[in-house]
């Protein structure tokens, strides 16, 4: 492994980076992390070389921050794979928990950590943590794929040049340039109209009772029909909309039914990879916006189309609302207000989002109890898990705040809307 020889360059932060640097999401660690036992032949030198190449390919992994408005992108990697040993599995897990669980310092030298703890000749605990400021779930998919591929190449002695992916530094510069011009003016007009309709805060789920202040996480689930995935895709085709728009419409309709509130809503995550060349770019692109359904709909397909059109428009003008509002002296989002309902659609098992085993090893994933992780005491997270086998509709919620009966009614109504019995 040799230095890249490229000098550091300075440039603007993206609007999403600026939101984090000026205090948004400051109440939690913002860690994306995972750990896994690796059994087999692990070449630590090849692993270090692979991570170095990942950092060269994705410049977001080489960013540090001089101020909320200015970032520095180094020419070489800012972190490397650390190597440790432990006398027992329990010692290794505790060492990794402390290594991964430390929050990153926004003024620090790196926003990624990778480590290997050796417990035997063919047994290692691998762990990685990346701060949300340079990474979202789409970025993690890019990073994990490149990491295992570069490791495979390192084992074969491949020392070819690294082809850089889309530059996050270039994205931040172009986003700022567009934001200062006509596109920014269009964004302002769009978001003014949007908050007039949807408000500046995520809609609550108004069924919470008296609370003791304790956080008591609970999960409930409904088994869905075996053909749930194909039926959802048929509804999406009828609506000319995405599956996510269809399941989101189902939760919105269910919220209106259960609460009796015609403007009961949710918060929707939007990924702002809207500029050419950013599809393969690693970095932070996500934002959250409130959404509800308008007038009563004649069919689920009609509701799904409304959600799809709304989210399409949001994607076109995707900017972090807190930062944009400051620039325009507008209140577009009230910070520190949690969403009442949040929706996710998972068409592949969670394991598909993990780092695959490195060549020559078998992996067993480890759940780490990391302090400071994000909690959602005021939010019901509704997950449509539409795997090929075992589809289910799941809710994660704080039973100290929300009565389980209301959450169960929400799931039942959402399933009935998206997968009506008479459609089988």
C-alpha positions in Angstrom: 0.0 0.0 0.0 1.4 3.4 -1.1 0.3 6.9 -0.7 -1.9 8.2 -3.5 0.2 11.3 -4.0 -2.9 13.5 -4.5 -3.0 16.7 -2.4 -5.9 17.7 -0.2 -8.5 20.0 -1.7 -11.0 22.3 0.0 -14.6 23.1 -1.0 -18.1 23.6 0.3 -20.0 21.1 2.4 -23.2 19.7 1.0 -26.4 21.1 2.5 -26.9 17.7 4.2 -23.4 17.9 5.8 -24.1 21.5 6.8 -27.3 20.4 8.6 -25.4 17.9 10.7 -22.5 20.3 11.4 -24.9 23.0 12.6 -26.6 20.8 15.1 -29.3 18.7 13.3 -29.3 15.1 14.5 -27.0 16.1 17.3 -28.8 14.0 19.9 -27.4 10.6 18.8 -24.2 9.0 17.5 -25.2 8.8 13.9 -23.3 5.5 13.5 -23.7 3.0 10.8 -21.9 -0.1 12.1 -21.7 -3.9 12.0 -19.6 -6.7 13.3 -19.1 -10.3 12.2 -17.1 -13.3 13.2 -14.9 -14.5 10.3 -13.9 -18.2 10.2 -11.2 -19.2 7.7 -8.1 -17.7 6.2 -8.1 -13.9 6.7 -5.2 -11.9 5.1 -5.0 -8.8 7.2 -2.5 -7.1 4.8 -5.0 -7.7 1.9 -7.8 -6.3 4.1 -5.8 -3.2 4.8 -5.0 -2.7 1.1 -8.7 -3.2 0.2 -9.9 -0.6 2.7 -7.3 1.8 1.4 -8.6 1.4 -2.1 -12.2 1.8 -1.0 -11.1 5.2 0.5 -9.4 6.2 -2.7 -12.5 5.3 -4.7 -15.0 7.2 -2.5 -13.8 10.7 -1.6 -16.6 11.0 1.0 -14.4 8.7 3.2 -11.6 11.2 3.0 -13.6 14.3 4.1 -13.1 16.3 7.3 -14.7 19.7 8.2 -13.1 23.1 8.7 -16.5 24.7 9.3 -20.2 24.1 8.6 -19.6 25.6 5.1 -16.2 24.2 4.2 -14.9 20.7 4.0 -11.4 19.3 3.3 -11.0 16.3 1.1 -7.6 14.5 1.6 -5.8 12.8 -1.2 -5.1 9.7 0.9 -7.0 7.5 3.3 -7.7 8.9 6.7 -8.3 5.5 8.5 -6.8 2.0 8.2 -7.7 -1.4 9.5 -6.6 -1.7 13.1 -5.5 -5.1 14.4 -6.0 -6.4 17.9 -5.9 -9.7 19.8 -8.1 -11.1 22.5 -8.0 -14.1 24.8 -11.6 -15.0 24.5 -14.7 -14.4 22.3 -16.3 -12.3 25.1 -13.2 -10.1 25.4 -13.2 -9.6 21.6 -16.8 -8.6 21.5 -16.4 -6.1 24.4 -13.3 -4.7 22.7 -15.2 -4.3 19.4 -18.2 -2.8 21.2 -16.1 -0.1 22.7 -14.2 0.5 19.4 -17.3 0.8 17.3 -19.5 2.5 19.9 -17.4 5.7 20.4 -19.1 8.6 18.8 -17.2 10.4 16.1 -15.9 14.0 16.8 -17.2 16.4 14.1 -13.9 18.2 14.4 -11.9 14.9 14.2 -9.6 13.5 11.7 -11.7 10.6 10.4 -15.3 9.4 10.2 -14.6 5.7 9.6 -13.2 2.9 11.8 -12.3 -0.6 10.8 -10.8 -3.2 13.1 -10.0 -6.9 13.3 -9.7 -8.8 16.6 -7.9 -12.1 16.4 -9.1 -14.9 18.7 -7.4 -17.9 16.9 -5.6 -18.9 13.9 -8.8 -19.1 11.8 -11.1 -17.0 13.9 -11.4 -13.2 13.8 -13.9 -10.6 14.8 -14.3 -7.9 12.1 -16.0 -4.6 12.8 -16.7 -1.3 10.9 -18.3 2.0 11.8 -19.0 5.0 9.6 -20.5 8.3 10.7 -23.8 9.2 9.0 -22.3 12.6 7.9 -20.4 10.8 5.1 -22.7 7.8 4.6 -26.3 6.7 4.1 -27.7 3.2 3.4 -27.3 3.5 -0.4 -23.7 4.6 0.2 -23.1 1.6 2.5 -24.2 -0.7 -0.2 -21.6 0.8 -2.5 -18.9 0.7 0.1 -19.5 -2.9 1.2 -19.5 -4.2 -2.4 -16.2 -2.4 -3.2 -14.6 -3.6 0.1 -15.1 -7.3 -0.6 -14.2 -6.9 -4.3 -11.0 -5.1 -3.6 -10.1 -7.7 -1.0 -10.6 -10.4 -3.6 -8.4 -8.5 -6.0 -5.7 -8.0 -3.3 -5.5 -11.8 -2.7 -4.7 -12.3 -6.4 -2.0 -9.7 -6.4 -4.0 -7.2 -8.4 -2.4 -3.8 -7.8 -4.1 -1.9 -10.6 -5.2 1.7 -10.3 -8.4 2.6 -8.5 -11.1 4.1 -10.7 -12.8 6.8 -8.7 -16.6 6.8 -8.3 -18.8 9.9 -8.4 -17.1 12.6 -6.4 -19.0 13.8 -3.3 -16.9 17.0 -3.3 -18.0 17.7 -6.9 -21.6 17.0 -5.9 -21.4 19.5 -3.0 -20.0 22.2 -5.2 -22.6 21.7 -7.9 -25.4 21.5 -5.4 -24.4 24.8 -3.9 -24.0 26.4 -7.4 -27.5 25.3 -8.4 -29.0 26.3 -5.1 -27.7 29.8 -5.5 -29.4 30.2 -8.9 -32.7 29.5 -10.6 -33.0 26.0 -9.3 -32.8 27.4 -5.8 -35.6 29.9 -6.5 -37.7 27.0 -7.8 -36.9 25.1 -4.6 -38.0 28.0 -2.5 -41.4 28.3 -4.3 -42.0 24.6 -4.1 -41.2 24.2 -0.4 -43.3 27.3 0.5 -46.3 25.6 -1.2 -45.4 22.3 0.3 -45.3 23.4 4.0 -48.5 25.4 3.4 -50.1 22.1 2.7 -48.2 19.7 4.9 -46.9 21.9 7.7 -43.4 22.3 9.1 -43.4 19.4 11.6 -43.9 15.7 11.2 -47.4 14.8 11.9 -47.9 13.0 15.3 -49.7 9.7 15.6 -52.3 11.0 18.0 -53.2 7.8 19.8 -50.5 8.0 22.5 -51.6 7.8 26.1 -50.1 9.0 29.4 -46.5 8.0 29.7 -44.1 7.4 32.6 -41.1 8.6 30.5 -39.7 5.1 30.3 -38.7 3.8 26.9 -40.1 0.3 26.5 -39.5 -0.9 22.9 -41.9 -3.5 21.6 -42.3 -5.2 18.2 -45.5 -6.7 16.8 -46.0 -8.3 13.5 -48.7 -9.7 11.1 -48.0 -12.6 8.8 -48.9 -11.5 5.3 -50.2 -13.8 2.5 -47.5 -15.8 0.8 -48.1 -13.9 -2.5 -47.9 -10.5 -0.9 -44.9 -9.4 -2.9 -46.4 -10.3 -6.3 -49.7 -8.6 -5.3 -48.0 -5.4 -4.2 -46.1 -5.3 -7.6 -49.4 -5.8 -9.4 -50.9 -2.9 -7.5 -47.8 -0.8 -8.3 -48.2 -1.6 -12.0 -51.8 -0.7 -12.0 -51.0 2.6 -10.2 -47.9 3.3 -12.4 -46.1 4.0 -9.2 -43.3 2.4 -7.1 -44.0 -0.3 -4.6 -42.8 2.1 -1.9 -45.5 4.6 -2.9 -48.1 1.8 -2.7 -47.2 0.7 0.9 -46.8 4.3 2.0 -50.3 5.1 0.7 -51.5 2.1 2.7 -50.1 3.3 6.0 -51.4 6.9 5.3 -54.9 5.5 4.7 -54.6 3.3 7.8 -53.6 6.3 9.9 -56.6 8.3 8.7 -58.9 5.3 9.5 -57.5 4.5 13.0 -57.2 8.1 14.2 -60.2 9.6 12.5 -57.9 12.5 11.5 -58.3 13.5 7.8 -54.7 14.9 7.7 -53.0 12.1 9.7 -49.6 11.8 8.1 -46.1 10.3 8.2 -42.6 11.3 7.5 -40.9 10.1 4.3 -37.2 9.7 3.7 -36.0 11.1 0.4 -32.5 10.5 -1.2 -31.2 13.5 -3.1 -29.0 11.8 -5.7 -30.7 14.0 -8.3 -27.6 15.3 -10.2 -26.0 13.4 -13.1 -23.2 11.2 -12.0 -24.3 10.8 -8.4 -25.9 7.4 -8.5 -22.6 5.7 -7.6 -21.5 8.5 -5.2 -21.0 7.6 -1.5 -22.0 10.3 1.0 -25.0 11.7 2.9 -28.0 12.4 0.6 -31.0 11.6 2.8 -33.6 14.0 4.2 -37.1 13.6 5.8 -40.3 15.4 4.8 -43.9 15.2 6.1 -46.6 13.8 3.9 -50.3 13.0 4.1 -53.1 12.1 1.7 -55.4 14.7 0.2 -59.1 14.1 -0.7 -60.6 10.6 -0.3 -59.5 8.2 -3.0 -61.6 5.8 -5.1 -59.0 3.1 -5.0 -55.6 2.1 -3.6 -54.1 2.7 -7.0 -55.3 6.3 -7.0 -53.8 6.9 -3.5 -50.5 5.3 -4.6 -50.3 7.6 -7.6 -50.8 10.6 -5.4 -48.0 9.5 -3.1 -45.7 8.7 -6.0 -46.3 12.2 -7.6 -45.6 13.9 -4.3 -42.4 12.0 -3.7 -41.3 12.5 -7.3 -41.6 16.3 -6.8 -39.8 16.1 -3.5 -37.0 14.3 -5.2 -36.7 17.0 -7.8 -36.3 19.7 -5.2 -34.5 17.6 -2.6 -32.7 19.9 -0.2 -32.4 19.7 3.6 -35.2 21.9 4.8 -33.7 23.2 8.0 -30.6 24.5 6.1 -32.6 25.8 3.2 -35.0 27.6 5.5 -32.1 29.4 7.2 -30.9 30.7 3.9 -34.3 31.9 2.8 -35.3 33.2 6.3 -38.2 30.7 6.1 -39.4 28.1 8.6 -39.6 25.0 6.5 -39.0 22.4 9.2 -39.1 22.6 13.0 -36.0 20.7 14.3 -36.1 18.0 17.0 -39.6 16.9 16.3 -39.9 13.2 15.7 -42.2 11.7 13.2 -45.3 10.0 14.4 -45.2 7.3 11.7 -42.3 6.2 9.6 -42.5 3.6 6.8 -39.9 1.2 5.3 -40.2 -1.3 2.5 -37.8 -4.3 2.6 -37.9 -6.6 -0.3 -34.7 -8.5 0.7 -33.8 -9.9 4.1 -31.7 -7.7 6.4 -28.7 -9.9 5.8 -28.5 -8.7 2.2 -27.5 -5.3 3.6 -24.6 -6.6 5.6 -21.1 -6.9 4.4 -20.7 -10.3 2.6 -18.0 -12.6 3.9 -14.5 -11.9 2.6 -13.1 -14.4 0.2 -12.0 -17.6 2.0 -14.1 -17.0 5.1 -17.5 -17.7 6.5 -19.3 -15.0 8.4 -21.5 -15.0 11.5 -23.0 -11.6 12.3 -22.8 -10.2 15.9 -25.4 -7.9 17.5 -23.6 -5.3 19.5 -25.2 -3.3 22.3 -23.8 0.1 21.4 -24.7 3.0 23.8 -26.1 6.2 22.2 -27.9 4.6 19.3 -31.0 6.3 17.9 -34.3 5.7 19.8 -37.8 6.5 18.6 -39.9 7.1 21.7 -42.5 9.1 19.8 -42.5 7.1 16.5 -44.1 4.0 15.3 -41.9 2.4 12.6 -43.9 0.3 10.2 -41.9 -2.1 8.1 -43.2 -4.0 5.1 -40.9 -7.1 4.9 -41.9 -8.6 1.6 -39.3 -11.3 1.2 -39.9 -14.2 -1.2 -40.6 -16.4 1.9 -42.2 -15.3 5.2 -43.6 -11.9 4.3 -44.7 -9.9 7.3 -45.9 -6.4 8.3 -44.0 -5.2 11.4 -44.3 -2.3 13.8 -41.6 -1.2 16.2 -42.9 1.2 18.8 -42.6 2.5 22.4 -45.3 0.7 24.4 -45.0 3.4 27.1 -46.4 5.9 24.7 -48.6 4.0 22.2 -51.3 1.5 23.1 -50.7 -1.8 21.4 -54.3 -2.1 20.3 -54.1 1.0 18.2 -50.8 -0.2 16.6 -52.3 -3.5 15.7 -55.3 -1.7 14.2 -52.9 0.4 12.1 -51.2 -2.7 10.7 -54.5 -4.5 10.0 -55.9 -1.4 8.2 -52.7 -1.0 6.2 -52.7 -4.6 5.0 -56.4 -4.4 4.1 -55.7 -1.3 2.0 -52.7 -2.7 0.1 -53.7 -6.4 0.0 -57.5 -6.5 0.1 -59.0 -9.9 0.6 -61.3 -9.6 -2.5 -58.3 -9.0 -4.7 -56.9 -12.5 -4.2 
